[in-house]
Amino acid sequence: SSLGLKRGRQCAMRLVVLGRPGVGKSTWVRALTTGEFEPSSAPSVVVETAAVEVPGASLGVEYLDPVPVHVFVAPGKDGTLDVEASCRMVADCVIICYDVRAPESFLHCGKILRQFRAVHAQRAEDNTDEVPAAIVGLKADDCQFPGIEGVVSYEDVERVAEEQGCTDFLVSVEAGFRVWDPIADVVLRASRMKNRRPLLPAHHPVHRGVHMSVLAAPTPSAGDWVVDVVEADGSPYTSGPLAVARPFDAVVDRGLWHRTVHVWLMDLSTGAVLVQRKSHRHYKCPCLWTPTAVGEVLAREEATAAGQRLMRNQVGIMVVDAAEQRSLTMQQLWAARGIDLQMAANRDSLPEKHVVAEAFLQEAEQFDLAAEFVTNPAAAMRIDDALTQARIHLTVAGRSLEQAGEALAANNKQASAGHRREALQASDDCFRQLLSVGDHLAQDAVAACTKPLVPLFTEKLSCQHDGLEFNEFANVYLLPCERAPGVPQVVDGLETASFQYFALGKVVQNLRDQTEGWFPVSAVYVDRLERALRQSSSEYLAAMQ
């Protein structure tokens, strides 16, 4: 059976999804192909296939073309799983699923993975068992936090994942929680294996945390990052062994100085500051309140570019320099044709409606959305999807209208009426998609008008966690907002990171007093931050008066 297999498309990756019956494998994969949550009441009894395309945004690179993946969902029978019967071809990667609310479904995950590797090693030409694997807990609708009775514990999952040499994830299809992360993770690792050209370099900054309105990004360990080592004054080494970029974990192990970025978002009119509380799994600041966005500057990366990347990935705010402002050709088309579409949507004449829709689609389909929306690839994807769906519905409406005319000519009024109803429904669906383009453009306009980052100062900071010493040269930035955006909802690690607005005075007091639950900084850092933020707010209020 098919979960949305697109015939004729050559898939670059082959993924096998295994797990006990009823854990939600088919529901999850079906949601990836349709974008909708459709719970299934009965376990699958045959191997189901699906063709999905992992967007570049899910891989941490917006400009990367979608990666096609052919998914094979193995069935279960009588409460068991026949791994050998399900694995009928050599796979590039594998995912083992369990139900987080059913601990018994997790008990056999390690055994299933071992059986799969054994079968795969017999069938693979190079006799390898190093297939990238992930263990995925499904139905995590309200189970993102530990301590809930009847839920598989994090400790057990991490122990099995470490024993099997694989990663682990929690996914909630119903809530849209990290639905792409596991596939993106195994696809990235599979691409780095021999006989394949990597999709991304091994050190690429696939960072923790993305905005929930865009596709979630995978969360590799900090050891996948490569950073530049700097001297204590922040200047780079120009010669010697430390002049070469090094993996982040090696830098931390030796306590070497490296560059970081702190971004503070402040509402200039009220003085409210947005701070982020990291998840309990964060590598450096678990459960601590930190700046709006904070992270490492990667090798050969400018600090400002790192700040923009962190704000996009961790908070979901697109910070755009004036030089990066894109062309407004799509905005101009909507300004010229949007009213015509809205008026045509209320007309009764289908032919007249279709003329207006066809004219808009012909012009819109000429644009290179990826190039036009270079600073907001998520908007480009949404608009492209809306235009594609509108074209499909318009084609269906036109065909149904022709069939209605043919049936009427044959004096079959009942069939004619049925085809006309189909045409009306398809036409309404077409205009619904077209009108949604205006909403996407409005959202993109807001994201593209964000003020640029304002550099404040640089400061040396040191902290320790889990036996590691973090010596960083922090580049501190302000993101000024005339009207503060809403509190973001983002994913960081396995939990939902907390965001909250605090008064500037409260933030300064907590940092200066080293209040429990706040990340450690020096007194000099706090004094310079307070002066810079108060000056920016005062200048704004004076200009408004």
Buried (B, 14 or more C-beta within 10 A) or exposed (E): EEBBBBEEEEBBBBBBBBBBBBBBBBBBBBBBBEEEBEEEEEBBEEBBBBBBBBBBBBBBBBEBEBBBBBBBBBBBEEEEBEBEEBBEEBBBBBBBBBBBBBBEBBBBBBEBBBBBBEBBBEEBEEEEBBBBBBBBBBBBBEBBBEEEEEBBBBEEBBEBBEEBEBBBBBBBBBBBBBBBBBBBBBBBBBBBBEEEEEBBEEBBBBBBBBBBBBBBBBBBEBBBBBBBBBEEEBEEBEEEEBEEBBBBBEBBBEEBBBBBBBBBBBBBBEBBBBBBBBBBBBBBBBEBBBBBBBBBBBBEBEBBBBBBBBBBBBBBBBBBEEEEEBEBBBBEBBEEBBEEBBEBBEEEEBEEBBEBBBBBBEBBEEBEBBEBBBBBBBBBBBBBBBBEBBBBBBEBBBBBBEBBEEBBEEEBEEBBEBBBEBBBBBBBBBBBBBBBBBEBBEBBEEBBEBEBBBBBBBBBBEBEBEEBEBBBBBBBBBBBBEEBBEEBEBBBBBBBBBBEBBEBEBBBBBBBEEEEEBBBBBEEBBEBBBEBBBEBBEEBEEEEE
